[in-house]
Amino acid sequence: MFVSKSIQSTHKDLIHDLSYDFHGTRMATCSSDQTVKIWDQGSDGEWTNSASWKTHSGSVWRVTWAHPEYGQVVATCSFDRTAAVWEEMVGENVVEGEHRSWIKRASLVDSRTAVTDVKFAPKHLGLQLATCSADGIVRVYEAPDVMNLSQWSLQHEIPCKLRCSCLSWNTSRRHPQMLAVGSDDPNPSAGGKVQIYEYNDATRKWNKVETIAMVTDPVHDVAFSPNLGRSYHLLAIATKTLKIISIEPLRRDATLSGQTGLTKFELRQIGDFNQHDSQVWRVCWNVLGTVLVSSGDDSCVRMWKGNYLGNWKCIATMKGDGTRLDSQVPMATREQPNIQPVRPPQTGNMNIRRSDGWPTFNTKKDQSKVIL
């Protein structure tokens, strides 16, 4: 069943980002009108604007939610070279008619250029916040006291050598902390536009472990897939096409001993799709990491799903006006596995349906061993 709803946002300029909270019942939008709006979904499924306030003195590029364990907290970043942390305090300093229930807890002013992205770390890593900026530096902050969000300490500065446009945390619990950083540098000779950084607990430093050389066009968004037990990572990249990269850890560098070694990875491009026929701007995964959603300049939102062989295809397309574009094959008529009916086995015989690549079985020699 396909259902779409239109919401009058009342933003006065271009909307740059939209972010859902952990439960999917609240969302935040940010715009070039320098404001952030909070939307709540009611029991009837309708969305209402519960808060709206000016957050920065420039265009607000990104907005993101913290895990609800830390309260109702969002972070924003802006062209005004700052990032900010906001907390909702119901009933505190509420000015009637002005929706002033969101309080600025901290302003992060270390960047000398526009801050282009901001992301909270996964909950199991504690209350950390990563920002990237046009000066080519990724900054990682941490709140030493989760009960006091006005204090954030700058833990790491990671130079990337290229201007940064987007970043994503790896949510896997089985692997060290990992960040993917994208660049919108238009120079194709600058090399790979996506870099992978890994945190080393022994040295307490972030190290660049991979550069995805196959991505040379400006990157607008990156997103790690939620990892529910996979031995490899999936990274979606929004550039002039949609790319899906498999990042599989292999081993630690044998030249370095103990925990100081860097993880080696095998990179494979498992998807490169140009169905948007234009720039791809945003990518997002579902909670299981099985469905990928992308949006582009073609005014369409497309959903992608992979099968057990790792082959990805577009399964649905929604146009900007909320209608579904039925260019994909309907679910009921999609190609089904070529399954032939198997006749009932004759007495004393064993029928094994064989596929190409399977070893040849000889069952006759074992028939005498079967005890009936």
N, C-alpha and C positions, 0 to 999 in steps of 0.2 A: 504494500500500500504506500502510495506516494502522497505526502501532504506538505504543502508549503504555505508559509504565512509571511505577510509583508508588515514591517514595523516602521512607522514614521519616526525617524530618529531625531528630528529637529536639530541635528548638527547643521551649522551654517557654512561648513566647508567640507573638503574631502575627508572621508573616513579612512584612516590608514591601517587600523588594526582592530580586531575583535577577539576577545578571549573569554572562554567559559571557565567557571570555577570547577572545583574537583567533582562536585555532584552534578554539574550540568544544569542547574536550576537558576543560576545567576550568570550574567555576562557583563563585560565591560567593553566599551568602545572609546576610541580616541580619535582626534581629528586635528586638522590644521587650524580649527577655530580655537585651539589652545585649551579645549575642555575634555573632560572624561565624563562619561555617563554610565551609570550602573542600572542594569535591567534585571527585574525579578520575574520569574515565571509563577503564575498563580495556579491554583488547583484546576482551573478551567483551561489551562494551557496557554493563556494569553500573557504576553510580556508587557510589563509596565515600567516606566522610568521612575526609579526610586531615589536617584541622586544625580546631580549634575553640578560640576564646579570647574573653575579655571585652575589648571594645574601648573602651567608653565607660561613663560613669556614668548614662546615660539611654538611651531608646529609640534604636536605630540606624535612621535613615530610609533611607539609600541606601548602596550599595557599587558600585564601578566598577573595572575593570581598566585598567592602563596598557598601551601597546603592548609586546610581548615584547622589542623591541629594548632596552628599559630594564630588563629583568629581570622577575622575577615580583613585580609591585607592584600593590597595591590601595589605594584611598582610600575612607574612610568619613566619614559626617557624622551628627550626632546632635542630639537634643533638649538635650544638655548644653552647647550653644553652641560646639562645636568640630568641626573636621574633622581627620582624621588620615591619615597616609601609612604604609603597612606594606609591608615587603619580606620575602620568603621567603629565609631563609638555611639551606640544607640542611646539617645537621650542626653548626650553630653554636648554642650555648647551648640544646641540646635537653634538656629535663628529661623524663625517662622518664615516660610516662603522662599528661603534661599538654599535649602537642602545642604546645610553645613555640617552634616553628621560624619563626614570623612575628614580626619585630622591628619595633617602632614607630620609624620614622625621623624623623617630624616631627609636631608638633601645631600646628594653625593656630587661633589663639585670638582673632582680630580681631573676630569677631562678638559682639554683646551680646545676641543672641536666638538661638533655635534655628536651626541650619543645616539647611536643608530639601533641598538637592541638591548633588551634587558630580560633576564630569565632567572627565576628562582631555581635552586638546585632541587633534585628529588628529595623527598622527606627523609630518607635514610641517611642522607649526608648532612643533616642539620639545616639550620636556617642560614643558607648561603645565597648570595645574589651575584650573578655575573653580568657585566655590561661590556659592550664593545663600542668603539667610536671611530670616527673618520680619521683619527690620527694613527690608526693601526695598532691600538693597544687594547687588549682584553684585561679587564680588572675584575677580581674576585673579592667580594666583601663577605664578612660574616658578622652576625649579631651574637656577641658573647653571652648576652642574657636575653633569652627569648621573651622574657616578660617586659623588657625595656627596648622597644624598637627604635628609640631615638639614638641609640649608640650602634654604629657600624664601623668595624675596623677593616681597613684595606689590607688583605692578606697577600695578594699576588698581583703583579703586573706582568702580563705576557705580551712581549712585542711580536707582532705578526708581519711586519715589513710591508704589508699591503693595507690599504684602507679597508676597514671592516664594515660589513653591512648587516650581518646576522650571525646568530650563534644558537647552539642547541646542546643541552646536557644529555648524556647517555643515562638512561634510567636503570640500567642493569645493576643488580646487586652482586653478581658473581665476578665482576671485573672491576679494576681500579677506576677511579673517577676519570671521565673522558668528556672532552668538549670538541664540537665541530664548529669551525669558524669559517664563514663565507665572506668573499670580497666582491664588491661591484666595480672594481678597477676595470676601466674599459680597454686597457692595453693588453692585447692577446699575448704579447711577448713577455709579460710578467710571470708566465707560468701558471701552474694550477691555482684555481681560485678558491679551493676548499682545503683547509688544513685541519688535521686531527691532533689534539693535544691530550696527553695522559699525565695524571698526577702520580708522582712517585712518593710513597709514604716514607721511604728511607731517607731520601734527600730533601723531602718536603718542597719539591719544586715541580712545576709543570714543564713537560718536555714535548717538543713537537715530534711525533712518531711517524706521521705520514702526511704527504701532500698528494691530493687526488689530481694527478696530472691530466687526466682525461677531461677535466672541466676547465676550459680556458675562457669561457664567456662570463660576463658579469653575473653574479649570483645574488638573488633577491631574498631567498629564504632557504633554510636547512632545517631538517627535523629528524632526530633519531626515532626509530620505531620502539614502542614499549617492548621489552625483552622478557618474555615469559618462559625462560628456560632454554632458549636457543643458544647454541654454541657460537653463533656469529651475530653481528649487528647489521641492521638495515638502516641506511641513511637516504632520505629523500632530499633532492636538490632542485630548487626552482631557478631555472635560468631561461635561456631562449627555448629550451625544451624541458620536459620533466625527466629527471634521471633518478634511478634507484641503484644504489651502490651497496654491495655486500662487503662487509669488513670482518674478516675471520682471523682471530688471534692464532698465531702459530707457535711462537716460542719466545723466550727472552734471549737477548743478545748474549751469546756464549763468551764474548770477550770481557764481559763485566760480570762480576761475581755477585751471588746472593740476590737480594731484593733491589739492587741498584740497576739491574738490567732493564733495557727498554723492550717492550713487547713488540714483536714483529707481526705484521698483518699481511694477509693476502686480500687484495682489493679486486673485486669483479663487478663490472657493470652488468646488472641483470635486467635493466630496463632503460630505454631511451625513447620517449614518446613525444611526438610533435602534433598530436591531435588538437592542441590549443591553437596551433598555427600562429602563434604570437608569443610575447613574453609571458612566462609563468611567474606569478607574484607571491603566492602563498601555498604552502603544503601543510597537511595536518593528518595525523594517524588516529584511528579509533583506539579505544582503551586496550584492545587485545593485540594491536599491531598487525591486524590481518587486512584492514581496508585503509587505503590512502585516498585523501581528498586533495584536489588541486584547483586553483583558480587562476585565470589568466586574462589577458587583454581581449580575448574573444567574447567576454561577458558570459562565460560559462563556468560552472563548477562541475568537475568530473570526479567520479569515484572509480578507484582501481582496486583490483583484487588479484592475488596470486593463487595458483593451485599448488598441489603437493610436489610438482616438478619444478617449482620456482618460476613458472611462466606467468607474467602479469598481463592483464588486459583491462580495458575500460568496461565497466559494467553498467554505468548510468551517467547521464549528463543532464544538468539542470541549467536552463538559460537564466539570464539576469532578471527576467520578469517573473521568475518563479515557476515557469512551466517546464515540463520534462521534454527533452529532446530525444525522440525515440529512434536515434540512429543506430543504437546497439541492437543486437539480436535479442528478442524477448527471452525471458528466462525459460519459458516452456519449449522454445524452439532452438535453444542453444545446442551446440554439438555435444552429443552424448557419447560415452565410451562405446566402442564397437564390441558389444557383447552378443555372442551367438548362443542360442539355446543348446544345452548339453543333454544328450539322450541319457536315459537311466542306464547305469552300468549293467552289463550282463553278468550272469552268475560266474564267479571265479575270476573276474577281471577287475582291474583298478584303472580308472580313467583319470589322468592328470592333464589338465589343460595347460599347455606350455606356451610361454611367451618368448619372443626373440631375446636372446642373451642369457636365457636360463640354461643351466647344465642339463644334459640328457640323463634321464633316470631310467634304470632298468628294473622294473618291478617284478618280472617273471621269476627271477632267481630267488625272490623272497616269498613267493606265494606259498611255497611248501612249509614256510615257517609260521604261517598264520594259523592260529588255533581257533576253531569255530565252536 
